[in-house]
Amino acid sequence: MAAKKTGKNPGAKQRRGLRGKGPTPKAADRPYHVAAKAKSRKSTYKPERKRTDDERSERPTSDRARPSSGRSTSSRPSTGRPSASRSKRPGTDRGRPDKRGSTRPRQDRAVREKSSATYVDTIAGRNTVVEALRANIPAKELIVAIGLDVDERITEILDHARVSGLTVREVTRHQVESITGMANHQGVALIVKPYAYSSQKEIFQRAKSPALFVAVDGVTDPRNIGAIVRSAAAFGADGVLIPERRNASITATAWKASAGAAARLPIAQVKNLARSIEDAKEFGCFIVGLDGESTNTVDGLKIATDSLYVIVGSEGKGLSRLVREKCDVVVSIPMRQSVESLNASVAMAIALYTIEEKRRKVN
């Protein structure tokens, strides 16, 4: 079959396509380029001639009211504030109007929930809550996270709550963290009731003879406070006195450390420890201070069988200057030189044990 003749040279179009089109024109010479448009505007721009007063008066009112540009303007007066689109910054939602039309910045959800978190006196953690309920710590409410994995400890916690009539509230895990202020709450927390303090007058009136009072000076760790209360109850003290300022109070942590002794021993908060010392002297007590730098030891305390008011200071600073000056005697715990000092609760426990032993030998 013969090929069909087109009458055209098939290679002519290809040769024309390979032919050069000349040099690339400059950007200002290309009609659709930004530089060309800018050049065109610059060439057609004519500065406005300043009009005279006569020319302004001859201008029609409609022309004066007409805006100079083609954009529409609003009759609303300008407030001088930037628009919402300009005020918006990267990474924020500022300038985005809400449902009410306000352009106030929107806070992130985590920030809002953190600011609204209300930390209360709580005990968190499965083992901690079990031990607190076993010690009969007075509680207001049991908080349990929704979808919590139930084990033996959770079963015991719920049994304690049912027997004692404790209210159980189910919340989300994030709400448990907001209530307790702890991230490792393990999905369960116990809200503790505020401790009901006794008065110093009541403690003095109920004291036996010879009396034994325990006081702290600058002990800020609630676990130490709880341990001191536990030792005071174990060795027959009549009460514990805690200054309101610069000292830890009976919190959930202190209550747990006392192993329930805070429920059996009266505790008072005093406004001024120096004044409480003067009251104890009027009651007939000798004031005994515990300080590791004293050369006198608790073993040689000859007034152990009399009424005593024993004070322990913080582990680092010890007794304050004013309290030390008001003490009748300052004693220390004998120990080896390799140890610098004892914990405040440990020192108080050793001193109370020594005093109890001396009283028992006399009786």
C-alpha positions in Angstrom: 0.0 0.0 0.0 1.5 3.4 -1.0 2.0 6.0 1.7 -0.2 9.0 1.7 1.4 12.2 0.5 0.7 15.2 2.7 2.4 17.8 0.5 4.4 19.1 3.5 8.0 18.7 4.6 7.8 16.8 7.9 11.2 18.2 9.1 10.4 21.8 8.6 8.5 22.2 11.8 11.2 20.6 13.8 13.9 22.9 12.3 11.8 25.9 13.1 11.4 24.7 16.7 15.1 24.5 17.1 15.6 28.0 15.9 16.6 30.5 18.6 14.2 33.2 19.8 16.8 35.7 20.8 17.9 36.9 24.2 15.5 36.9 27.2 14.0 40.4 27.6 14.6 42.3 30.8 12.2 42.0 33.6 11.0 45.6 33.2 10.2 44.8 29.5 8.0 41.8 30.2 4.4 43.1 30.5 3.3 40.6 33.1 6.3 40.9 35.4 6.1 42.8 38.7 9.0 45.0 37.7 7.2 46.0 34.4 4.0 46.9 36.4 6.0 48.9 38.9 7.7 50.8 36.0 4.3 51.4 34.4 2.9 52.9 37.6 6.0 55.0 38.1 5.8 56.5 34.6 2.1 57.4 34.9 2.3 58.8 38.4 1.9 62.5 38.6 2.2 64.3 42.0 -1.0 66.2 42.9 -0.6 69.9 42.7 -1.5 71.8 45.8 -4.8 73.4 45.4 -5.5 77.0 46.3 -8.3 78.1 48.6 -10.4 79.2 45.6 -10.0 75.9 43.8 -11.1 74.0 47.0 -14.2 76.1 47.3 -15.1 75.5 43.6 -14.8 71.7 44.0 -18.2 70.1 44.1 -19.4 68.6 47.4 -19.9 65.2 45.8 -16.3 65.1 44.7 -15.1 66.0 48.2 -17.2 63.1 49.6 -15.9 60.7 47.0 -12.8 58.7 48.2 -9.6 59.2 46.3 -9.0 55.5 45.8 -11.3 52.9 44.4 -11.7 51.1 47.7 -14.8 51.4 49.7 -14.5 53.0 53.1 -16.6 52.7 56.2 -18.3 55.6 57.9 -17.2 54.2 61.3 -14.6 56.3 62.9 -11.1 54.8 63.3 -10.1 53.8 66.8 -6.4 53.7 66.1 -6.2 50.0 66.8 -4.6 47.6 64.4 -6.9 45.2 62.6 -7.4 41.6 63.8 -5.4 40.2 60.9 -2.3 42.4 61.7 -2.4 41.8 65.5 -2.3 38.1 65.1 1.1 36.6 65.9 2.5 33.2 64.9 1.6 30.4 67.4 -1.3 32.3 69.0 -5.0 32.6 68.4 -5.0 36.3 69.1 -7.3 38.3 66.9 -9.6 35.4 66.1 -13.1 36.4 67.1 -15.1 34.0 69.2 -18.9 33.4 69.2 -19.6 36.7 70.8 -17.5 38.6 68.4 -14.7 39.3 70.9 -11.1 39.3 69.7 -9.6 38.4 73.1 -6.7 35.8 72.9 -7.9 32.3 73.5 -6.0 30.2 76.1 -4.9 26.7 75.4 -7.1 24.1 77.1 -4.2 22.8 79.2 -3.5 26.4 80.4 -7.1 27.0 81.3 -7.4 23.7 83.3 -4.1 24.3 85.1 -5.2 27.8 86.1 -8.5 26.4 87.4 -6.8 23.6 89.3 -7.7 23.6 93.0 -5.1 21.7 95.1 -6.5 20.5 98.4 -5.1 18.5 101.3 -5.0 15.0 99.8 -3.3 11.7 100.0 -2.7 10.1 96.6 -1.5 6.7 95.5 -2.9 3.2 96.1 -0.5 2.1 98.9 -0.7 5.5 100.6 -4.5 5.6 100.6 -4.7 2.1 101.9 -2.4 2.9 104.8 -4.3 6.1 105.5 -7.6 4.3 105.7 -6.1 1.6 107.9 -4.8 4.4 110.3 -8.4 5.8 110.4 -7.3 9.2 109.1 -10.4 11.4 109.0 -11.3 11.9 105.4 -14.1 13.8 103.6 -14.1 12.1 100.2 -12.5 9.3 98.1 -11.6 10.3 94.6 -11.4 7.5 92.0 -10.5 7.8 88.3 -12.9 6.6 85.7 -11.8 3.3 84.1 -9.4 2.4 86.9 -7.9 -1.1 86.9 -9.1 -2.8 90.0 -6.7 -4.8 92.1 -6.4 -6.0 95.7 -5.5 -2.5 97.0 -8.4 -0.8 95.2 -10.8 -3.5 96.5 -9.6 -2.8 100.1 -9.9 0.9 99.6 -13.5 0.6 98.4 -14.3 -1.8 101.3 -13.0 0.8 103.8 -15.0 3.5 102.2 -18.2 1.4 102.2 -17.8 0.4 105.9 -17.0 4.0 107.0 -19.7 5.6 104.9 -17.1 7.6 102.9 -18.4 9.3 99.8 -16.8 8.0 96.6 -16.6 10.3 93.5 -15.6 9.2 90.0 -13.7 11.8 87.9 -11.3 11.8 85.0 -7.6 11.2 85.5 -6.8 14.8 84.6 -9.3 16.0 87.3 -7.5 13.8 89.9 -4.3 15.5 89.0 -5.9 18.9 89.3 -7.3 18.1 92.7 -4.1 16.5 94.1 -1.4 18.4 92.2 0.3 15.1 91.6 1.0 13.3 88.4 1.6 9.9 89.9 -1.7 9.6 91.7 -2.4 6.1 90.3 -6.0 7.0 89.8 -7.0 7.2 93.5 -6.9 10.0 96.1 -8.2 10.7 99.6 -9.4 14.2 100.6 -8.5 14.7 104.2 -10.5 16.8 106.7 -8.7 19.8 108.3 -7.1 18.8 111.5 -8.9 19.9 114.7 -6.2 21.5 116.9 -6.5 21.7 120.6 -5.6 24.8 122.6 -2.5 25.1 124.7 -4.7 25.8 127.8 -6.6 22.6 127.2 -3.3 20.6 126.9 -1.9 22.1 130.1 -5.1 21.4 132.0 -5.2 17.7 130.9 -1.5 17.1 131.6 -0.5 14.5 134.2 2.2 14.9 136.8 5.0 15.1 136.1 4.0 16.7 132.8 5.8 16.2 129.5 5.3 18.6 126.6 7.0 18.5 123.2 7.5 21.5 121.0 9.2 22.2 117.7 11.2 25.2 116.5 11.6 25.6 112.7 10.7 22.1 111.6 9.3 22.6 108.1 9.0 19.0 106.9 5.5 17.6 107.6 6.9 14.1 107.7 9.2 15.1 110.6 6.2 16.6 112.4 4.3 13.4 112.0 7.2 11.3 113.3 7.7 13.6 116.3 4.0 13.3 117.1 4.3 9.5 116.8 7.3 9.4 119.2 5.5 11.8 121.6 2.5 9.5 121.8 4.7 6.4 122.2 6.6 7.8 125.2 3.7 9.3 127.1 3.9 13.0 126.2 0.9 15.1 127.2 0.8 17.1 124.0 2.7 18.7 121.1 2.9 22.4 120.5 3.7 23.7 117.0 4.2 27.4 116.2 2.0 28.8 113.4 4.9 30.5 111.5 7.9 28.9 109.9 6.8 25.4 110.8 4.9 22.6 109.1 1.4 21.9 110.2 -0.7 18.7 110.5 -1.3 18.0 106.9 -2.2 14.7 105.2 1.5 13.9 104.9 2.1 14.6 108.6 -1.0 12.6 109.6 0.2 9.6 107.6 3.7 9.8 109.1 2.2 9.8 112.6 0.6 6.4 111.9 -2.6 7.5 113.5 -1.0 9.0 116.6 -2.3 12.5 115.7 -5.8 11.2 116.5 -4.8 10.1 120.0 -2.5 12.9 121.1 -3.7 16.6 121.5 -1.8 19.0 119.3 -1.9 22.8 119.6 -0.8 25.6 117.3 0.7 28.5 119.2 1.2 32.0 117.8 4.5 32.6 119.6 6.8 29.9 120.8 8.6 32.2 123.2 5.3 33.1 124.9 4.4 29.4 125.1 7.7 28.8 126.9 6.9 31.5 129.4 3.5 29.9 130.0 5.2 26.5 130.5 7.5 28.0 133.1 4.6 29.4 135.0 3.0 26.0 134.8 6.1 24.6 136.6 8.0 23.1 133.7 11.8 23.1 133.1 12.6 24.0 129.5 14.9 21.5 127.8 16.4 22.2 124.4 18.0 19.7 122.0 21.1 20.9 120.2 23.9 18.8 118.8 26.6 21.4 119.7 25.9 21.2 123.5 28.4 19.5 125.7 25.7 18.3 128.0 24.1 15.0 127.0 20.6 13.7 127.6 22.0 10.8 129.6 23.0 13.3 132.3 19.7 15.1 132.5 19.1 15.2 136.3 15.7 17.0 136.0 14.1 14.2 133.9 11.7 13.3 136.7 10.3 16.8 136.8 7.8 18.4 134.5 9.5 19.1 131.2 8.9 21.2 128.1 11.3 19.6 125.4 12.0 21.6 122.3 13.8 20.4 119.1 15.0 22.6 116.3 15.5 22.1 112.6 18.2 19.7 111.4 20.2 22.4 109.8 19.8 25.5 111.9 18.9 24.0 115.3 17.3 26.1 117.9 16.7 29.8 117.2 18.7 32.3 119.4 15.7 33.5 121.4 14.4 30.0 122.1 17.9 28.8 123.1 18.3 31.7 125.6 15.0 30.8 127.2 16.0 27.1 127.8 17.0 26.1 131.3 19.3 23.4 129.9 20.4 22.4 126.4 21.4 18.8 125.8 22.7 16.8 122.9 22.5 13.1 121.8 25.9 11.4 122.2 27.0 9.8 118.9 30.1 9.1 116.9 32.0 11.9 115.2 31.5 10.5 111.7 27.8 11.7 111.8 27.3 15.4 111.8 23.7 15.6 113.1 20.6 13.5 113.6 17.2 14.1 112.1 14.9 16.2 114.3 12.4 13.4 114.7 15.1 10.9 115.5 16.7 13.2 118.1 13.4 13.8 119.8 12.6 10.0 119.9 16.0 9.3 121.6 15.5 12.1 124.1 11.9 11.0 125.0 13.0 7.4 125.4 15.9 8.5 127.7 13.5 10.6 129.8 11.0 7.8 130.0 13.6 5.3 131.1 14.8 7.7 133.9 11.2 8.2 135.1 10.5 4.4 135.0 13.5 3.7 137.2 12.4 6.2 139.8 8.8 4.8 139.9 
